[in-house]
Amino acid sequence: MMNYNITVAGVGYVGLVTGLALANSGNNVTCCDINEEKIRMLKQGIPPFFEPGLDNLLGSTIMSNLIHFTTDWKSAYSGADIIIIAVSSPSNANGSANLGYIETAMKQIAASISKDCLVVMKSTVPPGTTNALERPLREQVCRRNTSLWVEMASNPEFLAQGTAVYDTIHPSRIVIGCKSDRAESMLKDVYRPFKAPIICMDCASAELTKYASNCFLAVKLSYINEIANICELTGASIHQVTMAMSYDTRIGKEYMKAGIGFGGSCLPKDTRALTYFANEKGYSLQTVQAAVSVNEIQKMKLCYKAEKEIGGFQDKKIAVLGLTFKSGTDDLREAPSLKNISYISSKGGKITAYDPACIDNAKKIVSSNVVLTTDLNKALNMADACFIFTEWDDVRHLKPNDFLKMKKPIVFDGRNLFDSKTMLKNGVLYFSIGN
Ligand code: UGA
């Protein structure tokens, strides 16, 4: 196996975990970021965000001496055999992918490369982006040294937050988009230790695979959420329906949990970006647009139901359990909880919100009227109603009795964590999604 000098641009979820995994498989990895605070923390072995297993992986990899952190992009890029771009590509206001961070990284890379180098696009970008960026990169490098080999490849990432470390070490598949045998064999070398299927294709197909996968997940989830809504109208149970559907291997059991809709940084932005991209090409991507509209309605369904059940939110103490867009992360980007909290507050509700991981992040974005706590009991005590927005383990493990400390034990569960009959038997009025 060849070991390479690899520089990873960007120390977010994807860049950092990828860098650590590649160092652990024997490469000499430099993680480069313009954010000095993050690099300072990483040098001290402190993860800049919460992700299960990341602190141990970071600590052990630092000990191996195969990982380095720097803001000095010039030297980080000039010594690399492979540069992996893993900076974020957030949404522009019109829904298109914002490639600003990628363009900045490309300029720095073009100004620095001083040996043969493969530049790999791991950031999620619209089909055609990698090929379009290659020409100016080559031209600029050639102006300094005509004998250098510079090529770009696409290598999208499929890890999910909350399981980023596991997903990176045990990937479902490695997708490589490239043009030459040289680039393909370098990336196969890099990923061989991960023992996952390696699928090689052209760059545009690799780039589209990423969007197609995330958009498929969004469509699947919005579809299941709509079936859940029909369950509520018919007295059927979404749990039983999805369980029975899952035995059909064409459908499967994964990604079938109905709830308050998807959030996070990836599904929302990638559904928008592919819809925008298709529109630009003159194609209306109706399935994905529908998934996005369903999701927007789904986020608020439970809240409107609660408003009716408890006779409005004015001056009521509302317990909110969980703020992050899923468990296992401190990320609040596009979390369904946020829209609900704003609405409840605007209607005069007095919110006490519990979350075990994101209180520091929440302080920066949630209105100061919302009381934030890491104490479940503080949220539940004497509350007029309780919402569950994230499936944290300590929320999942609550017993019906724990809700009896509320003023009126009435629970609106956006994650379907409990059985309504058991709750009712124990004196808790319980509403969930699709039951
Ligand atoms: C998603 C994809 O799952 C990853 O494969 C992809 O690499 C990543 O985006 C990315 O593009 O970087 P992520 O957004 O981290 O990962 O998390 P998911 O587990 O996909 O959850 C997204 C949302 O769907 C969450 O709000 C989650 O609560 C919700 N969800 C998921 C459900 O409501 N029900 C489910 O059954 C599954």
Boltz pocket constraint, residues with backbone or C-beta under 6 A from the ligand:
constraints:
  - pocket:
      binder: B
      contacts: [[A, 124], [A, 157], [A, 158], [A, 159], [A, 160], [A, 161], [A, 162], [A, 214], [A, 217], [A, 221], [A, 254], [A, 255], [A, 256], [A, 257], [A, 258], [A, 259], [A, 260], [A, 261], [A, 262], [A, 263], [A, 264], [A, 265], [A, 266], [A, 267], [A, 325], [A, 326]]
      max_distance: 6.0
